[in-house]
Amino acid sequence: MLSNLIDYSIFYKKKYNNPTELGDDVAYDLFISAYNDSARVKEVFEKINAKQKHWLIFPEYCYAVSEEPKKTADHESIFTFDKNLRESTLIRTYIEKAAIDLKTIGKVCIDITGFIRPHLVFFVRLLHQMKVNSIDFIYSDPVKYKKKENTDFSLDYTHVRQIDGCQGAHSTDVNNDFMIIGAGYDHLRITDVSKNKDNTKKIQLFGFPSLQPDMYQENILKAYKAAEETISKGEEVFIDEDNTIFAPANDPFVTANIISQFVKKTNREKEITNLYLCPLSTKAQTLGIALFFVTECLDLPCSILFPICERYSKETTEGISKIWKYVVEFDQLKSPTNGAN
């Protein structure tokens, strides 16, 4: 299993201290955001400078009609979706309803902060397939999680499956299978996806540096609860160089680089037979995992797996620490050979 190594650090990122600073710095033709109750989602939507602003209301947040946001200006649009739509159908439905051509509409920004992870991954996969030239993604760091390591993120787990458009042609040889898990606070989901590939070597990707100094410790405390499923037989240490890798929690480009380097190093020692990726950490790292997949894995026995849940918490954080802008130039990435489903 060979990986096409690319230096993702060629892509540009910029930090902002607050939504007003972001709004004053750059203007967009279209801004897309997933609605939830977080201040870091709502305040950015309010302050961003854009000709069109689109709220996407994901069914998994379970908003009643009375709880949905109200349109406050002519350039704002609100998109709701039927329950139980898979991520590919929902994103394609949005593009159809909005009647937009993401290749020609102009300068586009997507706020990934409130996105459900499978929807974000598929959106990246689709943008890559469409050969969109460039998209700005933004992600807002919270000041803290409301209940620290006891914060509930996902609810009503149902099953593990491959994310649409991210299903690889896997080998029947499974003697050196690997799973890289972006390990966040959601230890139950780490357990779910680990059990799904019980005999696969598990590598946990932790966010370090973390979004806030205390979050690394909180993250480790939660991930350790899934240790029985993530530590291979014969291993005794939860965190060591054989089963953990690290990348900044708010940097998708370093995340993609670290995964790419790990895969290349592992292949030199013994070729990986099948590779599975699971983004359960920050949305920034989720973006990095998606970028790695669309750039290096489309022709390989590699898939992105996810533990599907019916509900997600509407608000898990307090405040805005800082805002990051990531400029992804899709035309600099390898052209896809397989279509998104």
N, C-alpha and C positions, 0 to 999 in steps of 0.2 A: 504494500500500500504506500505509494509515493505521494508526497505532498508538494505542491507548487509553492515554494517559499516566496513571500512578498513582504516588503517592509511597509507595514501599515502606518508607520510614523510619518509618512509623506503627507498624510491628511492633516488638515488644520483644525485646531480647537482653540476656544477662547473662553475665559472666565468672566462672569459678571457678578457684581455684588448684590443686585436686586433687580426686579422686573423693570423698573423705570430706566435703569442704565441700559438694559437690553433693548427696550423700546426706542430709546434715543439713538442707539448705535446703528440699527439696521432696519430696513423696511422690506416687506414681503408682498408678493402678489396674492399668495394663499398661505394661511396658517391653519394647521390641522391639530386638534387636541382631543384626547379622550377625557370626558367629564367624570370627575368624582368630587368628593367634599373637601379635598386637600386645599389648603391655602396656596400651596406651591403650584397647584394646577390652575385655580381660579384667578389668582393675581397675575400670573403670566398671561393668561388669555385676555384679561382686561387691559394690560399695559402694552402688549405687543403691537407693533405698527404694521398693519396688514390691510390690503384692499378687501380681501375676503377672509372671514374667520369661520371655521367649521367646528362645531362640537359633535363628537361621536359618542353616543350613549350606549355602552356595551350592556347587553342583557344580564351579564354576570354580576353587575352591581345592584341589580334588582330594585331600580328606582320606580316608585309609583309615578303615575302621570303628574300628580300634584307636586312631586319632588323634583321634577326635571327642570333644567334651567329655562328661563324665558328669554326670547329674542329681545335684545335691547337696542339694536340698530339695524339698518337696512343691509349692511355688509356682513351680518352674522346669519349663519344657518345652523339648524339643529337636525341631526340625523339619528333616528331611532331604528331598531332592528328587531325582527322576530326572535323569540327565544329559541335556543338550541341550534342556531346557525353555526356551522363550523367556520373557522377563521377565514378560509378561502372564500366561502360564499359571502360572508359578511363584508369583507374588504372589497370584493368585486361589486357587491350590491351598493356599497357607499359610492364607489367611483361612478357607477351607472346613474344613481340617484342625483349625484352632484353634477353630472354631465361635464366632467373635467378631463382634459388631456394633460397628464402630468409631464409630458415631454415638451409641451408648447405653452403652458399657462404662464411661465415666467419663473420668478424666484419663489421657491416653496420651502416652508419650514414645518416640521412635524415635532410636536412636543411628545416625547415618549414616556413622560413621567406617569401618566395615568393609564397607559396602555396595558391590556392583558397580554402576557408574554407570547402566547401562540399567535395572536393577531399581529403583534409587532414583528415577529420573525417572518410570518408569511408576507407582510407588507414589504419588508426588505427584499425578500425573495422575488416578489412580483416587480418591484422597482428595478431590480437587477435584470430580470428577464426582459422588461420593457426597454432596457437600455436608456433609462433616464440619465441625463448628463450629470446633474449634481443636485443634492438635497441637503438642506441644513436640518440636523436633528438637535433638539435641546433637551436637557435633563436638569432638574432642580434638586439639589441636595437638601434634605430636611435638617432641621436643628436636632430633632430626636424622634425616635419612635415612641408613641404615646405610652405603651406598656413595656418599653424596653424589650428584653428578650422574650417576654410573654405576649407580645403583640400577635394577634391572629390575622393572617393575611388571606388564606384561602379556606373555603368551607365546602362541605358536601362533595368529597372526592368520589369519583366514579371509576376511572380506569386510566391506564397509561397507553398512549398511542403516539405514532409519529405525527409531527406537525405537517400539515398539508404543504406539498411542494418540496418537502425536505426528506423524502424517502429514498434511501440509497439502494442500489442493487447489491445485496449482501452476499457474502461468500458462505458456502456450506461448511467451510473450514472455520472452526471457532476456537482454535487452540490458543490464540493470542488476542482475544477480543478486549477492547478497552472502552470504558465509559468515563467521560469527563463531565463532572457535575459542577455547575456553578452553584456553590453551596451558600445559601442564604439562611435566614432565620427559620424558614419553614421546614423543620426537621421531619415532620410527618410526610411531606412530599418527597424529601430526600429518601426516606425509607421506602415509599411507594415505588419510586422509579428504580431504586437499587434492587428491590425484590423482583421486579420485572425482568432484570438481567442478572439473575442470581450468581451465575458462574463467570461473570465478566469482571475483569480487573477494574476497580473503581479509583479514579483520581479526582480529588476534590479541589476545585478552584476557589480560593478564598479572596475576598476583597481586602487587600492590604497594600498601601494605607487604606483604611476604611473611610466612610463618609464623615464620621466624627470619631475622635480618639477612643471613646468608650464602646463604639459599635463593634470593633474587632473582637473584644472580649465577649460581648453579648452574642455575636455570631458563632464563636467557637463553642460557647456554652450550649447553644441550641443544636448545632451540627453534631456535637458529641452524643446527643441523644439518639442519633441514627447510626452510631459507630458500629453496632452489631451487624448492620447490613453493609456498611461501606468498607470495613477493614477485612481484607482477604484472610483466609485461613492461614495460620502460621505467623501472621503479623501481630505485633503486640503494641506498637506505638500508633497513636491516633494521627499525629502530624509528624511526618518526616519526608525526606526528599524522594522517597519511593512512591508516596501516595498523595502528595499535596503539591500544588503550584499556587503562585500568588501573582495578583495583578491589581492595580489601583481600582477601587470600587467604582470610581466615576470616570474611568478612561476606557472606552471601547477599543481604541486603537492599540494600546498596550496589551489589553486582554487578548485581542486577535493575534498579536505578535507572540505572546507567551504561549498560547495554545499551539500555534504554528511551530514554534521552536521545540516544544515538548514532543509533538508528533514526529518531527524530523529526527530528533535525538532517539526516540524510542524505535523508530524504523531502522536506524543504523544498528541498533543492538539486536533486534529481531522484528521482522515485519509485522505490523498490526494486521490482523486478519479482518476484523470489523471494528469500526469506530462509532460510538454513540455519544451524542452531546446532549446535555440537559441544562437549560438555562433557568436556574432557580435563585440566582443572586440578583443584584441590582439591575434595573432596566438598562443602564449604561453597559454593564457586562453582557447583558442579553443581546444588545446591539452588536457588541464585539463578537460574540459567538455566531450571530447571524452573518456578519461580514466574513468571518473565517470560512463558514460553510459555503457561501455563494462564490467565494473566490477560489477556494482550494479543494472542495470536496464533491463537486457535482458529478464527477466521473469516477468516484471512489465508493467503496462499500461503507458509506457513512450516512447516518440519519440523525435528525434531531428528535428526541423523545420528550414527551411532557406528560405529567400527571394531571389529567383533566378534572376540574372541579366545577360545580354548578354555580357557586357563589364566591364573590370576593368582597372583602371589607371596603366600605365606601371611603373610609378615612383611617389611616394608621399612623400619621405623622403630625408633628407640630412645627410650624415656621418654615422659613426659607433660609438656608445657610448661604448658598451661592447657586448660580445658574451656569451651566456649561453649554456651549454651542459646538457641535461637531459637524464639520463640512465633509460629507461623503461624496466623492467624485466617482460615480459608478462607471463612467467611461474609462477610468483608470484601472478597473478591475477586469479580470478575465471574462470574456463573453460566455454566457451559459450555453450548454449543449442540450440540457434537458429542460422542458417547460414546467412552469408552476401549474399545479393542478387546480 
